[in-house]
Structures are given as structure tokens and as C-alpha cells.
């Protein structure tokens, strides 16, 4: 049986395209990860860093030791779209998967209370303990609807100030303060390989969530 020459050419072209996609997509993801880590390190100035690769070029978990003001450590994850996969990339785009950046900043200060500002679409997929018992208010910024949640002390003004200071609200997915483990958390969509300005907004508004007179 003779293979159709047009089919053979198509298979060769597909193979070359898949190889090129893998090479350039992998290179792009590595560049994005390097840019994110460089920007975050320049801002937080960690004493020690540890990165653990997850899924090849998909992302990294990271841990920083800090001595920058009230911060003692940071833990987070950066994940990238599967740019190296010609087959899965369009599917992931259709499903709404994109580059993501998560970080927990741990402090030695006491935090005033639990408070969240979260995009309404993200809230539907996020489990928050005691959600039904929290105070709630909706707000819009950057063409996106957000939900503000808090329990105990009313921190809605602080949440609104954070949203106002955020450089590109449509990229924000979730910001919150947790008094139990004394952390501020950020989940955002990177702008290319940049998250430093988003993280800078967290550091700018952080004193509003911390009790300056109390620490363990």
C-alpha cells in the first residue's frame, strides 16, 4: 500500500509544527517564570529562596525566607499555560486556563480580621469556611464584579482601598487576610511575566490589615 504523498506531507508539517510549538512554548514559559521570580525577588528581597519545579515547564512552587519589615516568609506557586503543547493549548484557552500566580505572605504581626476580595466568577469555584456567616458587599472595578467578604471587624474599606490601588483589577482573582495563620494571600493573573506591581499593591495596603502594636 502506497502512502498518499499529500498525507505524508501533512504529517511531516504537523510533526515540524508540534516540535516548534514544544520548543518555543517551553522557552516562553521558562522566560515567564524567570521574569516573575526576578520581579518578586527584587521586591521582597528574600534572604533565602527555594524553587521546586512542577510538571516540567508548567510551573514552580517557591518558598522565601524574609526579614523585610513585618514579613518572615512567603510561599507560593506560579503556573503557566501549556504553550509547549499544540494539542492542549487551544483546549486550555477554551476552558479559561491561563498563567496564574499565588503567594502567601506570612507576618509576625497580628492581623485584624479575616477579609476577602474575590472576583465573582472565582468565588463560585472557591471554598471559604463559614462563607454564609460573613458580611458581604459587591463592587465593580476594571469591568469585573468583585465580592467583598469579612467577619468580625469591618474591613470593607481596607478591601476597597486595595482594589483602588491594584494596577489592573481585571487580573485580580482573590486577595485575603487570615488572622489564624497570620498571612495575606494573593491570587492574580500575571501580565506576561510581571506580577511585581500587583504584589507592590499588597505591600502598600498591608499596614491597614496588620495590628502595628501586636506581634507574637
N, C-alpha and C positions, 0 to 999 in steps of 0.2 A: 504493500500500500504506500503510495507516494503522498507525502505531506504537502498540503496546499501551500504554495510559496507565499501567498498573502497572509495565511495564518502564521507561517513561520516568521515572517517579518513583524507581524503584530506581536507575537510572543517575545521576539528579541527587543522590540521597542518597549514593551511592558516591563521586561526584565531590567533594561537600562534605566527606565523611569523609576522603578522601585528602588534600584540601587542608589540612584541620585537622590531620591527622596530620603532614603535612610541616611546617607552621608550628610547632606545639607541640613536635614531636620535634626539629626544628632548634634551637629556643630552648633546650630541655632539654640537648641536647648541648653547646651553647655555654656554658651555665651550669656544667655539669660540668667542662669544660675549664678555664674561668676559675677555678673553685674549686680544682682540682688544682694549677694553676700558682701560684696565690696561696699555697696552703699550703706547697708545696715551696720557693718563693722565700723565704717568711718563715723557713723552717728553715735553708736553705743560705746565704742572704744573698749571692747572686751579685753580682759586680762588673759583669757584662755578661750580657745574655740575648738569645737569638735563637730565634724560633719560626717554623717553616715549616709551613703548612697542608698536609694531605694528604687528598685525597678530599672536599673541601668540609667537611661537618660531621662527617666520620668521625674526624678526629684531627689531631695535630700531632707533628712532630719538634722537639726542642729541644736547644740547646747552651748551657751556662752556663760562664762563666769564674769561678773561685773563688779565694779566698785565705783560706779558713776552715780553720784548723788544718792537717792534713796534705793537704787536698784542693786540687787545682789546676784541675780541670774536671769537668763532668758532661755526659753526653749521654744522651738517652732518647727515648721515644715514648709518647704516650698515644693510645689508640684507643677509640672509643665504639660502642655498639650502633647499628644503623641505625634509630633511633627515628623518623626522618623518613619512613621507607618503610613504608606499611601492608601492602604485599605481602611484603617481605623480612624484616621484623622477626620475625614468628612463626616463619619458617623458620630464621632465625639462632638464635632461642631453642631450637628443637628440636635444632639442631646443636651447642648448647652454647657459642655465641659470646656474649661478654659484654664489658663495659668492661674494658680492660687498661691496665696501666702498667708500663713498663720503664725502668730507669735504670742507667747505668754511672757509678760514682764513681771518678775517677782520682786517684791519690795519688802524692806524691813519695817516700813510704816504700817500703821493700821489703816484700813480702807473704810470709808464712811458707811458704805452700804452696797447691796447688790443692785446693779443697774445695767440695762441693756439698751442699745440702739441697733436695730436689726432690719434689714430690708424685708419687706412684707413677703416677697417670694421665698427668701431664705428661711423665714420663720416657720413656714409650713413644713420644712424638712429638718428643723432643729428641735431637739428635746431639751426643754428647760424645766427643771424641777419646780413644781409649785407655780407653774405659769398662770393658772386660773386664779391664784390668790394675789397676784401682783397688780399694782396700779398700772394703767395703760393709757397711752395717748399716741395718736398718729400724726405724722408730719411729712411734708414733701420737700425734696431737695434734688436738684440736678435731674428732674424728670422722673424720679423714683420715689415710691412710697416707702416710708420707714415707720416702724413701731418702736416707741419708747416704753420700756418696762422698768419698774423699780419696786422695791419693797422696803418698808421702814422709812428711812429718811427720803424726802422728795428730792431726787437728783435729776429731775427732768430738765431743769435749767442748765445743769452741767452737761447733760447729754446734748442739748440743743446747741450749746456753745461749741462742743466738739464737732458737731455736724457742720456748723458755720465755718469752723477753722479747717475742715477737711478739704484738701485741694481739688478733689474730683469725686463728689458724692456718689455718682453712678457706679463707681468702682467699689464702694464700701459694701460689705456684706454683713458684718457683725462686729460691734465693739462692746465690751462689757467690763465691769469691775466685780470681782468676787472677794468679799471680805474673809471667807473661810480659809482660803489658801493664799490670801494677800497677793492677788495678781490682777493685772489689766490684760485683756485679751483683744487681739485684732485679727480679723479675717478680711482680706481685701484681694482684689484682682490687680496684679501688677500692671503698670503702664509700660509695656515692653519688659525691660529688665529693671524697672525703677519702682521702689517702694519706700525710699528714704523720706520723701516729703510726707507720705501718709503716716509713717512712723513718727516723724517730727511733730505732726499734729497731735499724736497720742502723748508725747513727752510734754508738749506745750500745755495741754489741758489736764495732765495728770495731777498737778497740785490741787485741783478742785475736788478730786476724789480721795485724796490722802489726808489723814489727820496729822498735821505737821507736828503736833505736840506728843504724839504717842507712837512708840515702837517697842517691839519685844527685844 
